């Protein structure tokens, strides 16, 4: 199964401009790692992909985390969802958009 998502960066910034809003979609660990709007938008895009492949439902944004390993490579983790390790994904962004794709193996 494959999910793809694209986000307009300016729209993301406007929608998640304050701490209350951003805390609904990103965990404290994610916020400490992903400090730029581009990076945070990419994380949200990954989570949207996870909705599209049936891993989470909308609103369960905090059940999964997109973190980085010691080399800076992002990975997905969750204590609540089994078989999270069988998902491959990629994130990219430009000045205007963020895009992610996730594949459930």
C-alpha positions, 0 to 999 in steps of 0.5 A: 500500500502506498500513500502520498501527501503534499502540503503547501508550506504557507498554509501549514504555517498559517494553520499551525501558527501557535503552540496549541495547534502544533501540539495537536499534531506533533509530540514534544520530542518531535518539536525538539528535533524538528525546529523549522516549519519545513521540517515540521510540515514534512513530519505532518505530511508523513503522518497524513501518508500514514492515514492514507495507508491505514496505520492511523486515523485522522486525529491520532497524530500523536500515536506515532512519532517521526524522529531522527537517528544519530545520522539524521535519517528520519524514522517512525516510532510508536508504542501503540501501533504494531508493525510500524517497522514495516513502513518505508517513507521519504520526505522532501520540501521546497520553499513552497511545499512539503511532500512525503510518501509512505509504503506499507510493506 
